[in-house]
Amino acid sequence: MQLLFLSTTEIIIIVAVVLLLFGGKKIPELMKGLGKGVKSFKDGVNGVEEPEIKADKETKE
């Protein structure tokens, strides 16, 4: 299995394409939305795990 390693040149090309597609003003909004999405996902995962863990502990006792 080959791991994905990006060289500096490839990263620069990706950043340039993103800038061309979205423009400089839109990128902060996109990153803000991405951050909120990741936070919401983590909160959702933690919310699901905590009740299950508590229920498992109660049933074992």
MDTraj code that builds the backbone (N, CA, C; nanometers):
import mdtraj as md
import numpy as np

residues = "MET GLN LEU LEU PHE LEU SER THR THR GLU ILE ILE ILE ILE VAL ALA VAL VAL LEU LEU LEU PHE GLY GLY LYS LYS ILE PRO GLU LEU MET LYS GLY LEU GLY LYS GLY VAL LYS SER PHE LYS ASP GLY VAL ASN GLY VAL GLU GLU PRO GLU ILE LYS ALA ASP LYS GLU THR LYS GLU".split()
xyz = np.array([
    [0.0847, -0.1184, 0.0000],
    [0.0000, 0.0000, 0.0000],
    [0.0886, 0.1238, 0.0000],
    [0.0624, 0.2117, -0.0912],
    [0.1445, 0.3311, -0.1043],
    [0.0802, 0.4463, -0.0283],
    [0.1609, 0.5138, 0.0510],
    [0.1129, 0.6292, 0.1255],
    [0.1137, 0.7526, 0.0366],
    [0.0260, 0.8467, 0.0656],
    [0.0160, 0.9684, -0.0140],
    [0.1025, 1.0771, 0.0477],
    [0.2072, 1.1145, -0.0240],
    [0.2943, 1.2227, 0.0188],
    [0.2903, 1.3308, -0.0873],
    [0.2651, 1.4547, -0.0445],
    [0.2593, 1.5661, -0.1373],
    [0.3882, 1.6469, -0.1281],
    [0.4446, 1.6766, -0.2429],
    [0.5647, 1.7596, -0.2442],
    [0.5240, 1.9058, -0.2335],
    [0.6206, 1.9908, -0.2121],
    [0.5947, 2.1338, -0.1992],
    [0.5316, 2.1894, -0.3271],
    [0.5798, 2.1442, -0.4404],
    [0.5264, 2.1913, -0.5684],
    [0.3790, 2.1543, -0.5830],
    [0.3439, 2.0321, -0.5454],
    [0.2048, 1.9895, -0.5565],
    [0.1144, 2.0699, -0.4637],
    [0.1611, 2.0994, -0.3441],
    [0.0825, 2.1794, -0.2499],
    [0.0601, 2.3192, -0.3045],
    [0.1639, 2.3784, -0.3622],
    [0.1516, 2.5124, -0.4211],
    [0.0505, 2.5120, -0.5351],
    [0.0537, 2.4101, -0.6192],
    [-0.0414, 2.4007, -0.7302],
    [-0.1844, 2.3880, -0.6774],
    [-0.2048, 2.3059, -0.5745],
    [-0.3379, 2.2889, -0.5169],
    [-0.3887, 2.4207, -0.4591],
    [-0.3037, 2.4923, -0.3875],
    [-0.3423, 2.6210, -0.3292],
    [-0.3772, 2.7209, -0.4392],
    [-0.2989, 2.7230, -0.5468],
    [-0.3254, 2.8146, -0.6580],
    [-0.4600, 2.7838, -0.7228],
    [-0.4913, 2.6570, -0.7421],
    [-0.6184, 2.6188, -0.8033],
    [-0.7350, 2.6588, -0.7130],
    [-0.7203, 2.6376, -0.5822],
    [-0.8261, 2.6768, -0.4881],
    [-0.8464, 2.8274, -0.4924],
    [-0.7373, 2.9034, -0.4961],
    [-0.7495, 3.0495, -0.5047],
    [-0.8204, 3.0922, -0.6330],
    [-0.7889, 3.0274, -0.7437],
    [-0.8530, 3.0617, -0.8705],
    [-1.0017, 3.0269, -0.8695],
    [-1.0362, 2.9145, -0.8093],
    [-1.1754, 2.8715, -0.8094],
    [-1.2628, 2.9537, -0.7154],
    [-1.2137, 2.9815, -0.5965],
    [-1.2974, 3.0435, -0.4948],
    [-1.2661, 3.1900, -0.4693],
    [-1.1482, 3.2359, -0.5044],
    [-1.1105, 3.3743, -0.4783],
    [-1.0653, 3.3928, -0.3348],
    [-0.9915, 3.4976, -0.3089],
    [-0.9329, 3.5215, -0.1776],
    [-1.0343, 3.5544, -0.0698],
    [-1.1464, 3.6147, -0.1068],
    [-1.2455, 3.6558, -0.0068],
    [-1.3322, 3.5392, 0.0389],
    [-1.3473, 3.4384, -0.0428],
    [-1.4368, 3.3277, -0.0115],
    [-1.3685, 3.2218, 0.0756],
    [-1.2376, 3.2123, 0.0719],
    [-1.1651, 3.1068, 0.1427],
    [-1.1851, 3.1131, 0.2947],
    [-1.1771, 3.2301, 0.3597],
    [-1.2029, 3.2313, 0.5049],
    [-1.3423, 3.1812, 0.5416],
    [-1.4402, 3.2132, 0.4590],
    [-1.5760, 3.1646, 0.4843],
    [-1.5822, 3.0131, 0.4707],
    [-1.5141, 2.9589, 0.3703],
    [-1.5116, 2.8146, 0.3519],
    [-1.4440, 2.7447, 0.4695],
    [-1.3331, 2.8008, 0.5167],
    [-1.2611, 2.7403, 0.6288],
    [-1.3434, 2.7484, 0.7576],
    [-1.4160, 2.8579, 0.7743],
    [-1.5016, 2.8731, 0.8919],
    [-1.6119, 2.7671, 0.8899],
    [-1.6721, 2.7479, 0.7751],
    [-1.7755, 2.6457, 0.7606],
    [-1.7201, 2.5058, 0.7819],
    [-1.6003, 2.4816, 0.7319],
    [-1.5363, 2.3511, 0.7512],
    [-1.5078, 2.3262, 0.8987],
    [-1.4585, 2.4277, 0.9678],
    [-1.4310, 2.4155, 1.1109],
    [-1.5571, 2.3874, 1.1906],
    [-1.6660, 2.4561, 1.1570],
    [-1.7927, 2.4320, 1.2259],
    [-1.8422, 2.2902, 1.1997],
    [-1.8233, 2.2440, 1.0780],
    [-1.8663, 2.1082, 1.0442],
    [-1.7889, 2.0030, 1.1208],
    [-1.6567, 2.0209, 1.1314],
    [-1.5736, 1.9265, 1.2056],
    [-1.6108, 1.9282, 1.3531],
    [-1.6329, 2.0472, 1.4090],
    [-1.6716, 2.0579, 1.5507],
    [-1.8058, 1.9908, 1.5753],
    [-1.8995, 2.0126, 1.4858],
    [-2.0311, 1.9503, 1.4987],
    [-2.0208, 1.7986, 1.4909],
    [-1.9369, 1.7492, 1.4017],
    [-1.9173, 1.6049, 1.3881],
    [-1.8577, 1.5462, 1.5151],
    [-1.7558, 1.6125, 1.5702],
    [-1.6932, 1.5640, 1.6938],
    [-1.7924, 1.5652, 1.8092],
    [-1.8720, 1.6725, 1.8196],
    [-1.9735, 1.6798, 1.9248],
    [-2.0759, 1.5674, 1.9089],
    [-2.1125, 1.5384, 1.7857],
    [-2.2072, 1.4305, 1.7599],
    [-2.1512, 1.2946, 1.7977],
    [-2.0259, 1.2715, 1.7643],
    [-1.9622, 1.1441, 1.7991],
    [-1.9514, 1.1305, 1.9499],
    [-1.9093, 1.2360, 2.0181],
    [-1.8996, 1.2313, 2.1642],
    [-2.0365, 1.2145, 2.2283],
    [-2.1386, 1.2757, 2.1720],
    [-2.2734, 1.2640, 2.2247],
    [-2.3285, 1.1234, 2.2128],
    [-2.2901, 1.0529, 2.1077],
    [-2.3361, 0.9163, 2.0887],
    [-2.2601, 0.8216, 2.1806],
    [-2.1302, 0.8423, 2.1956],
    [-2.0482, 0.7510, 2.2743],
    [-2.0777, 0.7606, 2.4233],
    [-2.0970, 0.8793, 2.4764],
    [-2.1144, 0.8966, 2.6209],
    [-2.2370, 0.8226, 2.6753],
    [-2.3568, 0.8342, 2.6161],
    [-2.4709, 0.7589, 2.6691],
    [-2.4511, 0.6078, 2.6590],
    [-2.3862, 0.5618, 2.5508],
    [-2.3620, 0.4192, 2.5354],
    [-2.2679, 0.3685, 2.6430],
    [-2.1654, 0.4459, 2.6734],
    [-2.0687, 0.4063, 2.7760],
    [-2.1380, 0.4022, 2.9124],
    [-2.2193, 0.5038, 2.9421],
    [-2.2911, 0.5074, 3.0697],
    [-2.3878, 0.3894, 3.0801],
    [-2.4566, 0.3570, 2.9715],
    [-2.5511, 0.2458, 2.9727],
    [-2.4783, 0.1136, 2.9948],
    [-2.3613, 0.0966, 2.9330],
    [-2.2822, -0.0254, 2.9510],
    [-2.2356, -0.0387, 3.0948],
    [-2.1931, 0.0700, 3.1556],
    [-2.1471, 0.0653, 3.2952],
    [-2.2610, 0.0293, 3.3886],
    [-2.3812, 0.0835, 3.3616],
    [-2.4962, 0.0560, 3.4466],
    [-2.5410, -0.0882, 3.4366],
    [-2.5341, -0.1440, 3.3171],
    [-2.5768, -0.2830, 3.3000],
    [-2.4782, -0.3802, 3.3604],
    [-2.3507, -0.3448, 3.3663],
    [-2.2492, -0.4318, 3.4265],
    [-2.2586, -0.4334, 3.5786],
    [-2.3096, -0.3242, 3.6349],
    [-2.3193, -0.3155, 3.7817],
    [-2.4388, -0.3882, 3.8269],
])
top = md.Topology()
chain = top.add_chain()
for i, resn in enumerate(residues, 1):
    res = top.add_residue(resn, chain, resSeq=i)
    for name in ("N", "CA", "C"):
        top.add_atom(name, md.element.get_by_symbol(name[0]), res)
traj = md.Trajectory(xyz[None], top)
